[in-house]
Amino acid sequence: MKVLCFGMGQAGGNVLDALLRYEQRTNADYVVDAVAYNTASADLRGLDLVPEENRILFGADEVSGHGVGADNELAAELAERDSRQLLRGTDGAPTSTADAFLIFAGLGGGTGSGAAPVLAKHLNRIYEQPIYGVGILPAADEGALYSRNAARSLKALVDVTDHVFAFDNGAWAESGEDVAQAHDTMNEVLVRRLGILFASGEVAESGTVAESVVDSSEVINTLRGGGISTIGYAASELPESDGGGGFSIKGLLGGDSSSTDELDSINRITTQTRKAVLGQLTLPCDVDSASRGLVVVSGPPEWLNRKAVERSRTWVEEQTGSMEVRGGDYPLSESNHVGVLVLLGDVSRSDRVAEIRSTAVEAEQNRRERIASDAADREDGTEAVVDDRLDSLF
Ligand SMILES: Nc1nc2c(ncn2[C@@H]2O[C@H](COP(=O)(O)OP(=O)(O)OP(=O)(O)O)[C@@H](O)[C@H]2O)c(=O)[nH]1
C-alpha cells in the first residue's frame, strides 16, 4: 500500500523520519513522498531523512520560526492562514500513486495538535484518497494542558480524517528511560507496525506470492467508516535450522517434519496473535469495542500455515464480537521470525481516551471558573468568554 506522508510538529516529524528509516532498513518501498511541517525551524533542522526541500516552516510571520509553545489554537490559526503554503508540500509529490495520505502528529503539544486537522481538511478538499491521521497521545504525567490539547485535537482529527491510528505514549513509556530515548523506542514500536501494514499490501501488488496475501483494499476496508484504531504486533523467533531456509533437522534425518512444523506453526501463530491483542496494542482499549479487524501473519512462506491464519482470524472475531475481521499472509522469505499484526478498527472504548477526556473537561471547567471569577472581579460587568467546543467531545 503506497502512502504519501506528512509529519506535523516535532513528534510528527520524528515519527515520519523513523518510518523512512524503517522502510530503508527493511528494503521496502511504500512511502511515495514525505513532507514535514513545523512552526519551529530548529525542529525541522533536526530531521534526518525527510528531504530538505520537503521541510516547510509556516506561521513565521507571527512566531518567527520559534514555535507556538503548546498553543494549539494559535497553531490551527496559523495553519489556516498559511494553508496554501501547507498544500505546497504536495506540489512535487506523485500524489496519484498514493493509495492513502498519512498525517503524523503529537496531539498534546501545539503545532501538530492544532495544525494536523487543518492540513487534513485542506487535503480532503482536493484529493480523492483516504486520509489517515497517526495521533500520538500524551502520557498522563505530561499534564493537564497536554490532555486538553489532545482531547480537542483527537476529536478534530477523527472528524476530518478517514481514520486515526492512535498511539499512547503513556502505555509505552518505560520507567527510568530519558525522554528522547523513550521517544525513539516508542517510534520504533509504532513504525514497525505501520511498516508491516503498508508493506504487506505491497506484496500482493507486485504479484510475487500466495493468494491469501493482504492487499491495500483490505487495509482501506478495515478502516472504512472512520474512528480510532489500534495496532498490536508480536513475533516469535524461529529455530535456527528453519530460519528462512525452509528445511528442518527432522526433515534432513528423514523424520516427518511437516506435521511437526504444522503444529509448531499453528502454535506460534495463535500464541503471537493472543500476545499482539492482549498486551501489545498501540492504544490499549476494550477489544470488544472494535468494529472491524485485520490479521496479518508474516514470516517465511513455509511457516504461514493457512489453518493457523484462519484460527487467528476467528479468535480475533470472537474477541471483538465483529463479523468483519479479515486475515492474510505477508510472506518474507528471508525472515527468521513469525510475526502477527492485528489492526482493530473503530474502537469505541479506551480507558486512556476516557481519562484524557475527563482531564480535559476538568481543565476546561477550571479555566471557565477562573475567567468567570476574573470577570466578576472587574466592575465593568464584561461577560466571561467561554469555550463551548469541549461540550461536544465524543
Ligand atoms: N512517541 C513520540 N512522542 C513524541 C515525540 N516527540 C514528542 N512527542 C510527544 O508529543 C507531544 C508534544 O508534541 P510535540 O510534537 O513535541 O509538539 P509540537 O507539535 O512540535 O508543538 P509545539 O512544540 O508545542 O509547537 C508530547 O506528548 C510528547 O511526549 C516522539 O518522537 N515520539
The ligand as an SDF file (V2000), in Angstrom:
LIG
                    3D

 32 34  0  0  0  0  0  0  0  0999 V2000
    6.0470    8.9710   20.5490 N   0  0  0  0  0  0  0  0  0  0  0  0
    6.6400   10.1650   20.4480 C   0  0  0  0  0  0  0  0  0  0  0  0
    6.1200   11.2180   21.0760 N   0  0  0  0  0  0  0  0  0  0  0  0
    6.7480   12.4040   20.9610 C   0  0  0  0  0  0  0  0  0  0  0  0
    7.9190   12.5880   20.1940 C   0  0  0  0  0  0  0  0  0  0  0  0
    8.2950   13.8990   20.2890 N   0  0  0  0  0  0  0  0  0  0  0  0
    7.3880   14.4990   21.0830 C   0  0  0  0  0  0  0  0  0  0  0  0
    6.4470   13.6090   21.4870 N   0  0  0  0  0  0  0  0  0  0  0  0
    5.2400   13.8410   22.2910 C   0  0  0  0  0  0  0  0  0  0  0  0
    4.4690   14.8190   21.5860 O   0  0  0  0  0  0  0  0  0  0  0  0
    3.8260   15.6920   22.4920 C   0  0  0  0  0  0  0  0  0  0  0  0
    4.3290   17.0880   22.2630 C   0  0  0  0  0  0  0  0  0  0  0  0
    4.1830   17.3660   20.9260 O   0  0  0  0  0  0  0  0  0  0  0  0
    5.3610   17.9080   20.0030 P   0  0  0  0  0  0  0  0  0  0  0  0
    5.2380   17.2070   18.7100 O   0  0  0  0  0  0  0  0  0  0  0  0
    6.6510   17.8970   20.7070 O   0  0  0  0  0  0  0  0  0  0  0  0
    4.9120   19.4020   19.8650 O   0  0  0  0  0  0  0  0  0  0  0  0
    4.7150   20.2280   18.5530 P   0  0  0  0  0  0  0  0  0  0  0  0
    3.5970   19.6820   17.7620 O   0  0  0  0  0  0  0  0  0  0  0  0
    6.0210   20.3790   17.8540 O   0  0  0  0  0  0  0  0  0  0  0  0
    4.1890   21.5900   19.1480 O   0  0  0  0  0  0  0  0  0  0  0  0
    4.9550   22.7730   19.8930 P   0  0  0  0  0  0  0  0  0  0  0  0
    6.3600   22.3100   20.2010 O   0  0  0  0  0  0  0  0  0  0  0  0
    4.1290   22.9850   21.1140 O   0  0  0  0  0  0  0  0  0  0  0  0
    4.8840   23.8510   18.9090 O   0  0  0  0  0  0  0  0  0  0  0  0
    4.1620   15.1800   23.8720 C   0  0  0  0  0  0  0  0  0  0  0  0
    3.1220   14.3160   24.2700 O   0  0  0  0  0  0  0  0  0  0  0  0
    5.4690   14.4250   23.6560 C   0  0  0  0  0  0  0  0  0  0  0  0
    5.6610   13.3900   24.6090 O   0  0  0  0  0  0  0  0  0  0  0  0
    8.4460   11.4440   19.5090 C   0  0  0  0  0  0  0  0  0  0  0  0
    9.4520   11.4840   18.7990 O   0  0  0  0  0  0  0  0  0  0  0  0
    7.7550   10.2780   19.6760 N   0  0  0  0  0  0  0  0  0  0  0  0
  1  2  1  0
  2  3  2  0
  2 32  1  0
  3  4  1  0
  4  5  2  0
  4  8  1  0
  5  6  1  0
  5 30  1  0
  6  7  2  0
  7  8  1  0
  8  9  1  0
  9 10  1  0
  9 28  1  0
 10 11  1  0
 11 12  1  0
 11 26  1  0
 12 13  1  0
 13 14  1  0
 14 15  2  0
 14 16  1  0
 14 17  1  0
 17 18  1  0
 18 19  2  0
 18 20  1  0
 18 21  1  0
 21 22  1  0
 22 23  2  0
 22 24  1  0
 22 25  1  0
 26 27  1  0
 26 28  1  0
 28 29  1  0
 30 31  2  0
 30 32  1  0
M  END
$$$$
